Amino acid sequence: MSHRNERFIERLEARKLFAAYYVSPTGNDAASGLSPAEAWRTVERVNQQYLRAGTWILFEGGKTFDGGLYVSSREAGRADKPVVFSSYGTGGRATIRSGDIEGLRVVETAGVAVTNMSFVGGGWTGNGTTAEGSSGIYIHAGSANKVLSSVHIRNVDVSNYAREGVTIIASGDGSSISDVKIERSAFHDNLWGGINITGNSGNLNANRNYLIDHVKAYNNRGMMTDGFVTGNGIYVADVDTAIVQRCVVWNNGAGGVAPVGIGAAGANNVTFQYNESYGNKTASSTDGGGFDFDWNVTNSVMQYNFSHDNDGPGYMLGGGPTMNRGNVVRYNISQNDGRKNGKAGVYIWGNVTDAAIYNNTIFLSATSDSANAAIRASDVGANGKVPQNVSVRNNIFYTTGGAKLVNLTNNIAAKSRFAFNGNAWYSGGGAFAIQWGASTFGGVGAWQTATGQETTRGVATGYQGNPRLVAPGTAKTVGDADKLAAALLPYRLLKNSPLIDRGRPYPQLLAAGVASATTDFFGELLPLTRADIGADEVR
């Protein structure tokens, strides 16, 4: 904390807007704690203090404090006067070294803010490599009908915990934790995941209003354990209205079960935008992708994201036996996703309905798995749920080395669950292949004639040929989500691209609560009439 911020705190104290308590390794727990000169010494002394609304706990910056902070159900702040944990002085962040327990445990209460702090756990061995492990920051509403609000986490670094860096869970029947912001923070080298937000499975969408912004989540390995999904970078479940934006997520899930870089489940009105998710992995036969709207996600949108080099799909819609309805995937770029388990740049499976996938640019080089494809869809078992009413429009699908462009299972292809219209198809350096159930087509024309795909009222709409992108397949890791547009120039259309002004029109209303896009991936305003094909709108 700067001297300017210290003077600001002093002025607020003088006006009785809050009480500040200071903690220093050179302090004394018998002191008042009310100034740096009268600082306390230990985390244990902090936990003895009653934390009312407007209380600030300030640890000396650059110093390390052993133990775990605890906020009990008797204590609480408010949105306008939270209980705040932060650092003071010129040494940067203070560090809470909590060993085998949580760095900050908040139980049955909220109105808490954490800023400018680091939390370091005791490692994975002995720190609960089973379901009983500890999280760095753990916020819990376990009582029935406990309705809590206001959590703000900003400029924190959380690492080396056996569970997640941050766990926010409303597990009680009818309970919820709402109005949560997690900003400009890093969650890394934890075993179970980076951020995990979830609720009671019988109380979907109870948590409301989440913002995850400018977060980095990486090297969260995951572990093989029954009944738990582990190894996610950022996972948001049981939430109504959430935005995950400007985040960079990588190398998660190497030892995990069904992990994903950034994912949602049991949620409504979720937006993933302007994120980079790459190099994520899986130790199981599923997932390991960049972005995922999974079971019971409704009326949500993925837009302006860059996914690349993931084990699993770049962009996935998954219904399983439950539903996934009214979701939109648009103006995203995927480069060489689906490296493992026969996945794809875009993958749709199970009970997915009323989905719109449009103006994405998907580049996929071949792998050793022949099932891999630029876009793939499957059902759930021989008689399971299948995707239906899925519109795929104005996308570029570009493969190399003979990788399939489309791979649909027999059940889906036979029932014409998909409508492809106005997409561009190109296979560079290998055979052109569209797998439509039991049939394989070597060109768009034959596919159109046999299935009616890529036609509108009998008129052909699909394009087969080189889309003339600047340098497809050459984009590098960006690492800064504010620079995605500048870094993804290889996926802009050349001025002589045949895809300019060739896009099909799209309805204004795509799904309940999901409006049409107004810009392309690069921030260019979209025209009111016909757009280009792919994620770039040439101006």
C-alpha positions in Angstrom: 0.0 0.0 0.0 1.4 3.4 -1.0 1.9 6.4 1.4 -1.0 8.0 -0.4 -3.3 5.1 0.4 -2.1 5.2 4.0 -3.0 8.9 4.3 -6.4 8.0 2.8 -7.0 5.4 5.5 -6.0 7.8 8.2 -8.5 10.3 6.9 -11.3 7.7 6.9 -10.3 6.6 10.4 -10.5 10.2 11.6 -14.1 10.4 10.2 -15.0 7.1 12.0 -15.9 5.5 8.7 -14.0 2.3 9.7 -11.5 0.9 12.2 -8.1 -0.2 11.0 -6.0 -2.7 12.9 -2.3 -3.3 11.9 -0.3 -6.5 12.1 3.5 -6.7 11.9 6.1 -9.4 12.7 7.6 -6.9 15.1 4.3 -6.1 16.8 2.8 -7.2 20.1 -0.5 -8.9 20.5 -1.0 -7.1 23.8 -0.9 -3.7 21.9 -4.0 -1.9 20.7 -3.3 -2.7 17.0 -4.7 0.7 16.0 -1.5 2.1 14.4 1.7 0.7 12.9 3.5 1.6 16.1 0.9 -0.3 18.1 0.6 -3.3 15.7 -0.4 -6.8 16.6 2.0 -9.6 15.8 -0.1 -12.7 14.9 -2.9 -14.1 12.8 -4.3 -15.6 16.1 -4.8 -12.1 17.5 -6.7 -11.1 14.4 -9.0 -14.0 14.8 -9.8 -13.0 18.3 -11.0 -9.6 17.2 -14.7 -9.1 16.5 -14.9 -7.9 12.9 -17.8 -5.6 12.4 -18.8 -3.7 9.2 -16.0 -1.3 8.2 -13.2 -3.1 9.9 -9.8 -3.2 8.1 -7.1 -5.7 8.9 -3.8 -4.5 7.5 -0.7 -6.7 7.4 2.8 -5.3 6.9 3.6 -5.5 3.2 6.4 -7.9 2.2 6.2 -9.9 5.4 4.9 -13.4 6.0 2.4 -14.4 8.7 1.7 -18.0 9.7 -1.8 -19.3 10.3 -5.2 -19.0 8.7 -7.7 -16.1 8.9 -11.2 -16.8 10.1 -14.4 -14.8 9.8 -17.2 -16.4 11.8 -21.0 -16.3 11.3 -21.2 -13.6 14.0 -19.2 -11.2 12.0 -20.1 -9.4 8.7 -19.6 -6.4 6.6 -21.8 -4.7 4.0 -21.3 -3.8 0.4 -20.6 -0.2 1.4 -18.6 -1.1 4.6 -17.0 -4.5 4.1 -14.6 -6.3 6.4 -11.3 -5.7 4.5 -8.0 -7.7 4.6 -5.1 -5.9 3.0 -1.5 -4.8 3.3 0.2 -1.6 4.4 3.6 0.0 3.9 5.9 0.0 0.9 6.8 -3.7 0.8 4.1 -4.9 -1.6 1.8 -7.8 -0.7 1.8 -9.4 2.8 1.7 -13.2 2.7 -0.5 -15.5 4.7 1.2 -18.9 5.0 -1.6 -21.2 6.3 -0.1 -24.7 6.0 -2.8 -27.3 5.9 -5.8 -25.0 6.6 -7.5 -22.3 4.6 -5.7 -19.0 4.2 -9.0 -17.2 4.7 -12.1 -19.0 5.9 -15.5 -17.1 5.8 -18.4 -19.2 7.1 -22.1 -18.3 6.9 -21.4 -14.7 6.4 -20.2 -12.2 3.7 -19.5 -8.5 3.2 -15.8 -9.3 2.9 -13.1 -7.9 0.7 -9.5 -9.1 0.2 -7.0 -7.0 -1.6 -3.2 -6.8 -2.1 -2.5 -10.1 -0.3 -0.8 -13.4 -1.1 -1.9 -16.8 0.3 0.4 -19.8 0.3 -0.7 -23.3 1.3 1.3 -26.2 2.7 1.5 -28.1 -0.6 -0.4 -31.1 -1.9 1.1 -33.9 0.2 -0.5 -33.9 3.6 -2.7 -30.9 2.7 -5.8 -33.0 1.9 -5.3 -34.8 -1.4 -8.8 -36.1 -0.9 -12.1 -34.3 -0.7 -11.1 -32.9 2.8 -8.3 -30.7 1.4 -8.0 -26.9 2.0 -8.6 -24.0 -0.3 -6.7 -20.7 -0.2 -9.9 -18.6 0.2 -13.0 -20.5 1.2 -16.4 -18.8 1.5 -19.3 -21.1 2.5 -23.0 -20.9 3.1 -24.0 -24.3 4.4 -27.2 -23.5 6.4 -30.6 -23.7 4.7 -31.9 -20.5 3.2 -28.8 -18.6 4.0 -28.8 -15.6 1.6 -25.4 -13.8 1.6 -24.0 -11.0 -0.6 -20.9 -8.9 -1.3 -17.5 -10.6 -1.7 -14.6 -8.7 -3.4 -11.3 -10.3 -4.2 -8.7 -8.1 -5.9 -5.0 -8.2 -6.5 -4.3 -11.4 -4.7 -2.1 -14.3 -5.4 -3.1 -17.8 -4.2 -1.0 -20.9 -4.6 0.0 -24.3 -3.3 -3.4 -25.5 -1.9 -4.8 -29.0 -2.1 -8.2 -27.8 -3.1 -8.9 -24.6 -5.2 -7.3 -21.2 -4.9 -10.8 -19.8 -4.3 -13.8 -21.9 -3.4 -17.2 -20.1 -3.1 -19.9 -22.6 -2.3 -23.6 -22.2 -1.2 -24.4 -25.8 -0.3 -27.4 -25.4 2.0 -30.9 -25.8 0.6 -32.1 -22.4 -0.6 -28.7 -20.8 0.2 -26.9 -18.3 -2.0 -23.8 -16.1 -2.2 -24.3 -13.2 -4.6 -22.6 -10.0 -5.8 -19.1 -11.3 -6.1 -16.1 -9.8 -7.9 -12.8 -11.5 -8.4 -10.4 -9.1 -10.2 -6.7 -8.8 -11.3 -5.6 -11.9 -9.3 -3.7 -15.1 -9.9 -4.6 -18.6 -8.8 -1.9 -21.2 -9.6 -0.2 -24.4 -8.6 -3.2 -25.6 -6.6 -4.2 -29.2 -6.9 -8.0 -29.2 -7.4 -8.3 -26.0 -9.4 -8.0 -22.2 -9.7 -11.5 -20.8 -9.0 -14.5 -23.0 -8.1 -18.0 -21.4 -7.7 -20.9 -23.7 -7.0 -24.1 -24.2 -5.1 -26.7 -26.7 -4.3 -27.6 -28.9 -7.3 -31.3 -28.6 -6.3 -31.1 -24.8 -6.3 -29.8 -23.9 -9.7 -29.0 -20.2 -10.5 -29.4 -19.2 -6.8 -26.1 -17.3 -6.8 -26.3 -14.0 -8.7 -24.1 -11.3 -10.2 -20.5 -12.6 -10.5 -17.7 -10.8 -12.3 -14.3 -12.5 -12.9 -12.0 -10.0 -14.6 -8.3 -10.0 -15.5 -7.6 -13.2 -13.6 -4.8 -15.7 -14.4 -5.4 -19.3 -13.5 -2.6 -21.8 -14.4 -0.8 -25.0 -13.3 -3.8 -26.2 -11.3 -3.1 -29.9 -11.9 -6.2 -31.8 -10.8 -6.3 -35.4 -9.5 -8.1 -38.6 -10.3 -10.9 -38.9 -7.7 -14.4 -40.4 -7.9 -17.3 -38.0 -7.9 -15.4 -34.8 -8.4 -14.3 -32.7 -11.4 -10.8 -31.5 -10.7 -8.2 -29.4 -12.6 -10.4 -26.5 -13.8 -8.9 -23.1 -14.3 -12.1 -21.1 -13.7 -15.4 -22.9 -13.0 -18.7 -21.1 -12.5 -21.8 -23.1 -11.5 -25.3 -22.5 -10.1 -25.2 -18.8 -11.0 -27.6 -16.4 -12.7 -25.7 -13.6 -14.5 -21.9 -14.0 -14.6 -19.2 -12.5 -16.7 -15.7 -13.9 -17.1 -13.6 -11.6 -19.1 -10.0 -10.6 -19.9 -8.7 -13.7 -18.2 -5.7 -15.9 -19.2 -5.9 -19.5 -18.3 -3.4 -22.2 -19.1 -1.8 -25.6 -18.3 -4.6 -26.7 -16.0 -5.9 -30.3 -15.6 -2.9 -32.4 -16.4 -3.9 -34.9 -13.6 -7.6 -34.0 -13.5 -11.0 -35.6 -14.2 -13.0 -33.8 -16.9 -11.3 -30.4 -16.4 -11.6 -27.3 -18.6 -9.9 -24.0 -18.8 -13.0 -21.8 -18.3 -16.3 -23.5 -17.8 -19.9 -23.1 -16.5 -22.6 -25.5 -15.5 -26.1 -25.1 -13.9 -26.1 -21.4 -14.8 -28.0 -18.8 -16.7 -27.0 -15.6 -18.5 -23.2 -16.3 -18.5 -20.8 -14.4 -20.7 -17.2 -15.6 -21.5 -15.5 -12.8 -23.5 -12.0 -11.5 -24.4 -10.2 -14.5 -22.7 -7.3 -16.6 -23.7 -7.4 -20.3 -22.7 -4.6 -22.6 -23.9 -2.5 -25.7 -23.2 -5.1 -27.1 -20.8 -5.1 -30.9 -20.4 -7.0 -33.9 -19.1 -6.0 -37.2 -17.5 -9.4 -38.6 -18.3 -11.1 -39.4 -21.6 -13.2 -36.2 -21.6 -12.8 -32.5 -21.6 -9.5 -30.7 -21.2 -10.6 -27.9 -23.4 -10.6 -24.2 -23.6 -14.2 -23.1 -22.9 -17.3 -25.1 -21.9 -21.0 -24.5 -21.4 -22.0 -27.8 -19.8 -25.2 -29.3 -18.3 -28.1 -26.9 -17.5 -26.4 -23.8 -19.0 -29.0 -21.5 -20.6 -29.1 -18.2 -22.5 -25.4 -17.7 -22.4 -22.7 -16.5 -24.8 -19.0 -17.1 -25.6 -17.6 -14.3 -27.7 -14.2 -12.7 -28.7 -12.1 -15.5 -27.1 -8.9 -17.2 -28.2 -8.5 -20.9 -27.6 -5.5 -22.9 -28.7 -3.4 -26.0 -28.2 -5.8 -27.6 -25.7 -6.2 -31.4 -25.2 -10.0 -31.0 -25.5 -12.4 -28.8 -27.6 -11.8 -25.2 -28.1 -15.5 -24.4 -27.5 -17.9 -27.0 -26.1 -21.6 -27.2 -25.6 -22.5 -30.2 -23.5 -26.0 -31.3 -22.4 -25.3 -34.9 -21.3 -28.7 -36.3 -20.2 -29.7 -32.9 -18.9 -30.4 -29.9 -21.1 -28.3 -27.1 -22.5 -30.4 -24.5 -24.2 -30.3 -21.2 -26.0 -26.5 -20.7 -26.0 -24.4 -18.8 -28.5 -20.8 -19.2 -29.6 -19.7 -16.3 -31.9 -16.7 -14.3 -33.1 -14.1 -16.6 -31.4 -10.9 -18.1 -32.8 -9.6 -21.6 -32.2 -6.1 -22.8 -33.3 -5.1 -26.4 -32.9 -7.5 -27.4 -30.2 -8.7 -31.0 -29.8 -5.3 -32.5 -29.5 -6.5 -35.6 -27.5 -9.5 -38.0 -27.3 -10.8 -37.3 -30.8 -12.3 -33.9 -29.9 -12.5 -30.7 -32.0 -12.3 -27.0 -32.4 -16.0 -26.9 -31.7 -17.7 -29.9 -30.0 -21.4 -30.3 -29.2 -22.7 -33.4 -27.4 -25.8 -34.6 -25.6 -29.0 -32.7 -25.0 -28.0 -29.3 -26.6 -31.0 -27.4 -28.1 -31.5 -24.0 -29.7 -27.8 -23.3 -30.1 -26.3 -20.7 -32.5 -22.6 -21.1 -33.6 -21.7 -18.3 -36.0 -18.8 -16.2 -37.3 -16.0 -18.2 -35.6 -12.7 -19.0 -37.2 -11.5 -22.5 -36.5 -8.1 -23.8 -37.6 -7.2 -27.4 -36.9 -4.2 -29.4 -37.9 -4.4 -33.2 -38.0 -3.7 -35.4 -35.0 -3.2 -39.2 -34.8 -6.9 -39.6 -33.9 -9.1 -39.9 -37.0 -12.2 -38.8 -35.0 -10.8 -35.3 -34.6 -12.5 -32.6 -36.6 -12.9 -28.8 -36.9 -16.5 -29.3 -35.7 -17.8 -32.5 -34.1 -21.1 -33.6 -32.5 -22.1 -36.8 -30.7 -25.1 -38.1 -28.7 -25.1 -39.8 -25.2 -25.0 -43.5 -25.9 -26.9 -45.4 -28.6 -30.3 -44.2 -27.4 -29.2 -41.1 -25.5 -30.0 -37.4 -25.9 -28.9 -35.8 -29.1 -28.3 -32.1 -30.1 -31.1 -30.5 -32.0 -31.9 -27.2 -33.6 -28.3 -26.2 -33.8 -27.5 -23.4 -36.3 -24.0 -23.3 -37.7 -23.6 -20.2 -39.8 -20.8 -17.9 -41.3 -17.9 -19.8 -39.7 -14.5 -20.5 -41.3 -13.5 -24.2 -40.8 -9.9 -24.7 -42.0 -8.0 -28.0 -41.5 -4.6 -29.2 -42.6 -3.0 -32.6 -42.9 -6.3 -34.4 -43.8 -8.1 -33.6 -40.6 -11.9 -33.9 -40.9 -13.9 -30.7 -41.3 -17.1 -32.2 -39.8 -17.7 -35.4 -37.8 -21.3 -36.2 -36.8 -22.4 -39.5 -35.4 -25.0 -41.6 -37.3 -27.8 -40.7 -34.9 -27.4 -37.0 -35.2 -26.8 -36.9 -39.0 -29.8 -39.2 -39.7 -32.1 -36.8 -37.9 -30.7 -33.6 -39.4 -30.3 -32.0 -36.0 -27.9 -29.4 -37.5 -28.4 -26.6 -40.0 -25.1 -25.6 -41.7 -25.5 -22.4 -43.7 -23.1 -19.9 -45.3 -19.9 -21.4 -43.8 -16.5 -21.5 -45.5 -14.7 -24.9 -45.8 -11.0 -25.5 -46.6 -8.6 -28.4 -46.3 -5.0 -27.4 -46.9 -2.3 -30.0 -47.5 -4.6 -33.0 -47.2 -7.9 -34.7 -48.3 -11.1 -32.8 -47.8 -13.4 -34.9 -45.6 -16.9 -34.3 -44.1 -18.0 -37.3 -42.0 -21.8 -37.3 -42.0 -22.8 -40.4 -40.1 -21.7 -43.4 -42.1 -21.0 -41.3 -45.2 -17.9 -39.3 -46.1 -18.0 -36.5 -48.5 -15.0 -35.2 -50.4 -16.5 -31.8 -51.2 -19.2 -29.3 -50.2 -21.1 -29.9 -53.4 -21.6 -33.6 -52.9 -22.6 -32.9 -49.2 -25.1 -30.3 -50.3 -26.7 -32.6 -52.9 -27.0 -35.6 -50.5 -28.1 -33.8 -47.3 -29.5 -30.4 -48.2 -26.9 -28.8 -45.9 -25.3 -25.5 -46.9 -28.4 -24.6 -49.0 -31.3 -22.1 -48.5 -34.4 -22.8 -50.4 -32.4 -24.9 -52.8 -29.7 -22.3 -53.4 -26.1 -23.3 -52.4 -24.7 -21.1 -49.6 -21.5 -22.8 -48.5 -18.1 -21.9 -49.9 -15.2 -24.4 -50.5 -11.8 -22.9 -51.1 -9.0 -21.0 -49.5 -10.4 -18.2 -47.3 -7.3 -16.2 -47.7 -6.4 -15.5 -44.1 -3.2 -13.5 -43.3 -1.3 -16.4 -41.8 -3.5 -19.2 -40.3 -1.9 -21.5 -37.8 0.8 -19.1 -36.8 -0.7 -17.2 -33.9 1.4 -17.3 -30.7 0.5 -17.3 -27.1 -0.6 -13.8 -26.1 -0.5 -13.9 -22.3 -2.3 -10.6 -22.0 -6.0 -10.6 -22.6 -6.0 -6.8 -23.3 -3.8 -7.5 -26.4 -5.8 -10.3 -28.1 -7.0 -8.2 -31.1 -3.5 -7.0 -31.9 -1.9 -10.4 -31.5 -4.5 -12.4 -33.6 -3.7 -10.6 -36.9 -2.9 -14.0 -38.6 -6.7 -14.6 -38.6 -7.7 -11.4 -40.4 -9.0 -11.7 -43.9 -6.9 -10.4 -46.7 -8.4 -7.6 -48.8 -8.9 -10.0 -51.7 -10.6 -12.7 -49.6 -13.6 -14.4 -51.2 -15.4 -14.3 -47.9 -15.9 -10.6 -47.7 -19.6 -9.6 -47.8 -20.5 -13.3 -48.3 -22.0 -14.0 -44.8 -25.6 -15.0 -44.4 -27.9 -12.7 -42.4 -28.7 -13.7 -38.8 -31.9 -13.0 -36.8 -31.6 -10.1 -34.3 -32.8 -12.2 -31.3 -30.8 -15.4 -31.0 -32.0 -16.7 -27.6 -33.8 -15.4 -24.5 -31.7 -12.5 -23.2 -28.9 -12.9 -25.8 -28.7 -9.9 -28.2 -26.9 -9.9 -31.5 -23.2 -9.0 -31.6 -22.2 -5.5 -32.5 -18.5 -5.9 -33.2 -16.2 -8.6 -34.7 -13.3 -10.2 -32.8 -11.1 -7.3 -33.6 -13.5 -4.6 -32.3 -14.7 -3.5 -35.8 -18.4 -2.5 -35.9 -20.6 -5.0 -37.8 -22.6 -3.8 -40.7 -26.4 -3.6 -40.6 -26.7 -5.8 -43.7 -24.5 -8.6 -44.9 -21.4 -9.5 -42.9 -18.2 -11.3 -43.8 -17.6 -15.0 -43.0 -15.4 -15.7 -40.0 -14.4 -13.7 -36.9 -13.0 -10.7 -38.9 -15.2 -8.0 -40.5 -13.1 -6.2 -43.1 -13.6 -2.4 -43.1 
